[in-house]
Amino acid sequence: MLSENIKSIRKSKGLSQEELAIKLNVVRQTISKWEHGLSVPDSDMLISISEVLETPVSTLLGETIIEPKTDDLKELSEKLEMINLQFAQRKITRRKILHWLLISLCIIIVIIFAVLAVLNSPYLGWDYSDPETAVLGVAFHAFEWLFARLVPVIFITAAVGIFLFRRHMP
């Protein structure tokens, strides 16, 4: 019983005989003898084994060890697969939303550019002696100035983003 328990717990912890032997400061053959029932560790070594394997001594000596059932593993893997699918779906949805936001941004930029082209900088002919018209003219001029300098960069970036997101969508 002890030999089987040492072996099963060692394997469940993902340790090789060599790794366990190094942690216990013994040779690998000693671990092999314990696992084959050819020898038995003394009480001090049994305590060391329990500490290394993070298992109570009572479990090593015969308390039942519950092995994970294959059905439980299958169920767990199915749940993990569902979670991965949900994450993938969220990622695709986010990409689609960003893709359409970039397209909308480009459309809005084109519309504003067309409106500014049709208006042909109307603030140039405004009467700046009237304070309300002057403030509106300055604001409109500032908007047009910023628009003309920033929008080409934003438009090109959005167009590249649309192209990149289109390539990576299913």
Summary of the structure (lengths in Angstrom):
residues: 170
radius of gyration: 36.1
end to end distance: 54.8
largest distance: 107.0
contacts: 396
relative contact order: 0.08
helix: 79%
strand: 0%
